[in-house]
Amino acid sequence: MLYAALIFGLLGSFHCVGMCGPIAFLLPLDRKNKSKRILQVLSYHSGRIFMYALIGMAFGIVGKGLNLFGVQQQLSIGVGLLMIVSILLPVKIFNRYNFSRPIYKAVGKIKSAMGTELKKKNPGTFFTIGYLNGLLPCGLVYMAVFGALATGGPLQGSLYMAVFGLGTIPLMTTAIYLGNFLKGNIKQRIVKAIPVVVVVIGMLFILRGLGLGIPYISPSEMVTIEPVAANHNCH
């Protein structure tokens, strides 16, 4: 599933460039000092990934709670179906039941805070812009959150979302330096491929939940890995 999260982040970042590219391009980078500029970009990405990891942890906790009722495999199947349905559902119907509408006021406050930060050049500015960016509504982040929910634990959910965030770094970094660098035809082809990727990942979650005995893809039993105490015995 972590490989799926990385691929999802890599391909999904083409959508991210369209949605968050303008924010990235407006970052108040130090254009004269290359080393400082690199640190600022890394700080921005760290802020985004940190927020994604927190979101993944929250939904991982919810997933763990559901697992206590013995529905881990059913949850994985349900998440896969949600991913596929969200892609196949007509846009008009999806917009009619857009659950992000009730939080428009909160989004407005986030954008206002981000606008204030974009005018600053403090050491923590770029990290702050990054994690505020991570709070903005995004369909692809919602899809990744579904995956975090199905991981079955806070650590796993956090890791899943962090890996998703890592996948978005290459293209988002390119957008920071070059702005809108993609040609229309190439961008359209990639955007068309994103729904296919979402459906494939959804199918992977369904296979995972079915427990068909396929190693790594559909194990017969889904086991939630918990941290264990290290053995400190010396020989």
The 8 nearest C-alpha neighbors of each residue, nearest first, counted from 0:
[[1, 3, 2, 4, 159, 203, 204, 146],
 [0, 2, 4, 3, 159, 5, 162, 158],
 [3, 1, 5, 0, 4, 6, 162, 7],
 [2, 4, 0, 6, 1, 5, 7, 200],
 [3, 5, 163, 1, 7, 2, 6, 162],
 [4, 6, 166, 163, 8, 2, 7, 3],
 [7, 5, 9, 3, 8, 4, 10, 2],
 [6, 8, 4, 5, 10, 11, 9, 3],
 [7, 9, 166, 163, 167, 11, 5, 6],
 [10, 8, 166, 6, 167, 12, 7, 11],
 [11, 9, 12, 7, 8, 13, 6, 193],
 [10, 12, 8, 13, 14, 7, 9, 193],
 [11, 13, 15, 167, 14, 10, 9, 8],
 [14, 12, 16, 11, 15, 10, 17, 190],
 [13, 15, 12, 17, 11, 16, 18, 190],
 [16, 14, 12, 18, 17, 13, 19, 11],
 [17, 15, 20, 13, 19, 14, 18, 12],
 [16, 18, 14, 15, 20, 19, 13, 21],
 [17, 19, 15, 16, 20, 14, 21, 137],
 [20, 18, 22, 16, 15, 21, 17, 23],
 [19, 21, 16, 23, 22, 17, 18, 174],
 [22, 20, 24, 23, 19, 25, 18, 178],
 [23, 21, 25, 19, 20, 24, 26, 132],
 [22, 24, 20, 175, 26, 25, 21, 19],
 [23, 25, 175, 21, 22, 26, 178, 20],
 [26, 24, 22, 23, 27, 21, 117, 175],
 [25, 27, 23, 28, 24, 117, 22, 175],
 [28, 26, 25, 117, 120, 29, 118, 119],
 [29, 27, 26, 36, 30, 39, 40, 120],
 [28, 30, 36, 31, 32, 35, 27, 33],
 [29, 31, 28, 32, 36, 33, 27, 35],
 [32, 30, 29, 33, 36, 35, 28, 34],
 [31, 33, 35, 34, 29, 30, 36, 37],
 [34, 32, 36, 35, 37, 31, 30, 29],
 [35, 33, 37, 36, 32, 38, 39, 29],
 [34, 36, 38, 32, 37, 33, 39, 29],
 [35, 37, 33, 39, 29, 34, 38, 28],
 [36, 38, 40, 34, 39, 35, 41, 33],
 [39, 37, 41, 35, 36, 40, 42, 34],
 [40, 38, 42, 36, 37, 41, 125, 35],
 [39, 41, 43, 37, 42, 38, 36, 44],
 [42, 40, 38, 44, 43, 39, 45, 37],
 [41, 43, 126, 45, 39, 40, 44, 125],
 [44, 42, 129, 125, 126, 40, 46, 41],
 [43, 45, 47, 41, 46, 42, 129, 48],
 [46, 44, 42, 48, 43, 47, 49, 41],
 [45, 47, 129, 130, 126, 49, 43, 44],
 [48, 46, 129, 130, 133, 44, 50, 49],
 [47, 49, 51, 45, 164, 50, 161, 46],
 [48, 50, 46, 52, 47, 51, 45, 53],
 [51, 49, 53, 130, 47, 52, 48, 133],
 [50, 52, 48, 54, 160, 53, 49, 161],
 [53, 51, 157, 55, 161, 49, 160, 50],
 [54, 52, 56, 50, 55, 51, 157, 57],
 [55, 53, 51, 57, 56, 52, 50, 58],
 [56, 54, 157, 156, 52, 58, 160, 147],
 [55, 57, 153, 157, 59, 53, 156, 54],
 [58, 56, 54, 60, 59, 55, 53, 153],
 [59, 57, 61, 148, 55, 60, 56, 62],
 [58, 60, 153, 156, 152, 62, 56, 148],
 [59, 61, 153, 63, 57, 58, 62, 152],
 [62, 60, 58, 64, 59, 63, 65, 57],
 [63, 61, 151, 148, 59, 65, 60, 64],
 [64, 62, 151, 152, 66, 60, 65, 61],
 [65, 63, 61, 67, 62, 66, 60, 68],
 [64, 66, 62, 67, 63, 68, 70, 61],
 [65, 67, 71, 63, 69, 68, 70, 64],
 [68, 66, 65, 64, 69, 63, 70, 71],
 [67, 69, 66, 65, 70, 64, 71, 63],
 [70, 68, 66, 67, 71, 65, 72, 73],
 [69, 71, 73, 66, 72, 68, 74, 65],
 [72, 70, 66, 74, 73, 69, 75, 151],
 [71, 73, 208, 75, 74, 70, 76, 209],
 [74, 72, 70, 76, 75, 71, 77, 208],
 [73, 75, 77, 71, 72, 76, 70, 78],
 [74, 76, 208, 72, 149, 78, 204, 77],
 [77, 75, 205, 208, 73, 79, 74, 78],
 [78, 76, 74, 80, 79, 75, 73, 81],
 [77, 79, 81, 75, 80, 76, 145, 74],
 [80, 78, 201, 204, 205, 76, 82, 77],
 [79, 81, 77, 83, 82, 78, 84, 76],
 [82, 80, 78, 84, 79, 83, 85, 77],
 [83, 81, 79, 85, 201, 80, 84, 78],
 [82, 84, 198, 80, 86, 85, 81, 201],
 [85, 83, 87, 81, 86, 82, 88, 80],
 [84, 86, 82, 88, 83, 87, 81, 93],
 [87, 85, 83, 84, 88, 194, 82, 198],
 [86, 88, 84, 85, 83, 89, 194, 90],
 [87, 89, 85, 86, 84, 90, 93, 92],
 [90, 88, 91, 92, 87, 93, 86, 85],
 [89, 91, 93, 92, 94, 88, 95, 87],
 [92, 90, 94, 93, 89, 95, 88, 96],
 [91, 93, 95, 94, 90, 89, 96, 88],
 [94, 92, 90, 96, 95, 91, 97, 89],
 [95, 93, 97, 91, 96, 92, 90, 98],
 [94, 96, 92, 93, 97, 91, 90, 98],
 [97, 95, 94, 93, 98, 92, 100, 99],
 [96, 98, 94, 99, 95, 93, 100, 92],
 [99, 97, 100, 96, 101, 102, 94, 95],
 [98, 100, 97, 102, 101, 103, 136, 96],
 [99, 101, 102, 103, 98, 97, 96, 104],
 [102, 100, 99, 103, 98, 104, 105, 97],
 [103, 101, 105, 100, 104, 99, 106, 98],
 [102, 104, 106, 100, 105, 101, 107, 99],
 [105, 103, 107, 106, 102, 108, 101, 109],
 [104, 106, 108, 102, 107, 103, 109, 101],
 [105, 107, 103, 109, 104, 108, 110, 102],
 [108, 106, 104, 110, 105, 109, 103, 111],
 [107, 109, 111, 105, 106, 110, 112, 104],
 [110, 108, 106, 112, 111, 107, 113, 105],
 [111, 109, 113, 107, 112, 108, 114, 106],
 [110, 112, 108, 114, 113, 109, 107, 115],
 [113, 111, 109, 115, 114, 110, 108, 116],
 [112, 114, 110, 116, 115, 111, 128, 109],
 [115, 113, 111, 117, 112, 116, 110, 118],
 [114, 116, 112, 113, 117, 118, 111, 119],
 [115, 117, 113, 119, 118, 114, 124, 112],
 [118, 116, 114, 115, 119, 113, 26, 27],
 [119, 117, 116, 115, 114, 120, 27, 26],
 [118, 120, 116, 117, 121, 124, 115, 27],
 [121, 119, 124, 27, 122, 118, 117, 28],
 [120, 122, 124, 123, 119, 125, 116, 118],
 [123, 121, 124, 120, 125, 39, 126, 42],
 [124, 122, 126, 121, 125, 127, 42, 120],
 [125, 123, 121, 127, 126, 122, 116, 120],
 [124, 126, 43, 128, 127, 42, 123, 39],
 [125, 127, 46, 43, 42, 129, 123, 128],
 [128, 126, 124, 129, 125, 130, 131, 123],
 [129, 127, 125, 131, 126, 130, 113, 132],
 [130, 128, 46, 47, 43, 132, 126, 127],
 [129, 131, 46, 47, 133, 50, 132, 127],
 [132, 130, 128, 134, 133, 129, 127, 109],
 [133, 131, 129, 130, 134, 135, 128, 47],
 [132, 134, 130, 47, 131, 50, 135, 51],
 [135, 133, 131, 132, 136, 130, 50, 109],
 [134, 136, 132, 133, 137, 106, 131, 109],
 [137, 135, 134, 138, 99, 140, 106, 141],
 [138, 136, 140, 139, 135, 141, 18, 15],
 [137, 139, 141, 140, 142, 136, 143, 14],
 [140, 138, 142, 141, 137, 143, 11, 14],
 [139, 141, 143, 137, 142, 138, 144, 136],
 [140, 142, 144, 138, 139, 143, 137, 145],
 [143, 141, 139, 145, 140, 144, 82, 138],
 [142, 144, 140, 146, 145, 141, 139, 147],
 [145, 143, 147, 141, 146, 142, 140, 148],
 [146, 144, 148, 142, 143, 147, 78, 141],
 [145, 147, 143, 149, 144, 148, 150, 142],
 [148, 146, 156, 144, 150, 55, 149, 145],
 [147, 149, 62, 58, 59, 145, 146, 150],
 [148, 150, 75, 146, 151, 147, 62, 74],
 [151, 149, 147, 148, 156, 155, 152, 59],
 [150, 152, 63, 62, 149, 59, 223, 66],
 [151, 153, 59, 63, 155, 60, 154, 156],
 [154, 152, 59, 56, 60, 156, 155, 157],
 [155, 153, 157, 156, 152, 158, 56, 59],
 [156, 154, 158, 152, 157, 153, 150, 159],
 [157, 155, 147, 59, 55, 153, 159, 56],
 [156, 158, 55, 52, 56, 154, 160, 155],
 [159, 157, 161, 155, 156, 160, 162, 154],
 [158, 160, 156, 162, 157, 161, 1, 147],
 [159, 161, 163, 52, 55, 157, 51, 162],
 [162, 160, 158, 164, 52, 163, 48, 159],
 [163, 161, 165, 164, 159, 160, 5, 4],
 [164, 162, 8, 4, 160, 5, 166, 161],
 [165, 163, 161, 48, 162, 167, 166, 8],
 [166, 164, 162, 168, 167, 163, 161, 5],
 [165, 167, 8, 9, 5, 163, 164, 168],
 [166, 168, 12, 8, 9, 164, 165, 169],
 [167, 169, 171, 165, 166, 170, 172, 164],
 [170, 168, 172, 171, 167, 173, 166, 9],
 [169, 171, 173, 172, 168, 167, 12, 174],
 [170, 172, 174, 168, 173, 169, 16, 167],
 [173, 171, 175, 169, 174, 170, 168, 176],
 [172, 174, 170, 176, 171, 175, 177, 169],
 [175, 173, 178, 171, 177, 172, 176, 20],
 [176, 174, 24, 172, 23, 173, 178, 177],
 [177, 175, 173, 174, 178, 172, 24, 23],
 [178, 176, 174, 173, 175, 180, 179, 24],
 [177, 179, 174, 24, 180, 175, 176, 20],
 [180, 178, 181, 174, 177, 20, 16, 17],
 [179, 181, 178, 177, 182, 174, 173, 176],
 [182, 180, 179, 186, 183, 185, 184, 178],
 [181, 183, 185, 184, 186, 180, 179, 187],
 [182, 184, 186, 185, 187, 181, 188, 180],
 [185, 183, 187, 186, 182, 188, 181, 189],
 [184, 186, 188, 187, 182, 183, 189, 181],
 [185, 187, 189, 183, 184, 188, 181, 190],
 [188, 186, 190, 184, 189, 185, 183, 191],
 [189, 187, 191, 185, 186, 190, 184, 192],
 [188, 190, 192, 186, 191, 187, 185, 193],
 [189, 191, 187, 193, 192, 188, 186, 14],
 [192, 190, 188, 189, 193, 187, 194, 195],
 [191, 193, 189, 195, 190, 194, 188, 196],
 [192, 194, 196, 195, 190, 191, 11, 197],
 [195, 193, 197, 196, 192, 86, 198, 191],
 [196, 194, 198, 192, 193, 197, 199, 191],
 [195, 197, 199, 193, 194, 198, 200, 192],
 [196, 198, 194, 200, 195, 199, 201, 193],
 [197, 199, 201, 83, 195, 196, 200, 202],
 [200, 198, 202, 196, 201, 197, 195, 203],
 [201, 199, 203, 197, 202, 198, 196, 204],
 [200, 202, 79, 198, 204, 82, 199, 203],
 [201, 203, 205, 199, 200, 204, 79, 206],
 [204, 202, 200, 206, 201, 205, 207, 199],
 [203, 205, 79, 207, 201, 202, 75, 206],
 [204, 206, 76, 202, 208, 79, 207, 203],
 [207, 205, 203, 209, 217, 208, 204, 202],
 [206, 208, 217, 204, 205, 209, 216, 210],
 [207, 209, 72, 75, 76, 205, 206, 210],
 [208, 210, 206, 207, 211, 205, 217, 72],
 [211, 209, 219, 217, 218, 208, 212, 207],
 [212, 210, 217, 219, 213, 209, 218, 206],
 [211, 213, 219, 218, 210, 217, 214, 220],
 [212, 214, 217, 218, 211, 216, 215, 219],
 [215, 213, 218, 216, 217, 212, 219, 211],
 [214, 216, 217, 218, 213, 207, 0, 212],
 [217, 215, 214, 213, 207, 218, 206, 203],
 [216, 218, 207, 213, 210, 211, 206, 212],
 [219, 217, 212, 210, 213, 220, 214, 215],
 [218, 220, 210, 212, 211, 217, 221, 213],
 [221, 219, 218, 210, 222, 212, 217, 72],
 [220, 222, 218, 223, 219, 72, 210, 71],
 [223, 221, 224, 220, 218, 151, 71, 225],
 [222, 224, 225, 151, 221, 152, 150, 155],
 [225, 223, 222, 226, 155, 152, 227, 151],
 [224, 226, 223, 227, 152, 154, 155, 222],
 [227, 225, 224, 228, 154, 229, 223, 155],
 [228, 226, 225, 229, 224, 230, 231, 223],
 [227, 229, 230, 226, 231, 225, 232, 224],
 [230, 228, 231, 227, 226, 232, 233, 225],
 [229, 231, 232, 228, 233, 227, 234, 226],
 [230, 232, 229, 233, 228, 234, 227, 226],
 [233, 231, 230, 234, 229, 228, 227, 226],
 [232, 234, 231, 230, 229, 228, 227, 226],
 [233, 232, 231, 230, 229, 228, 227, 226]]
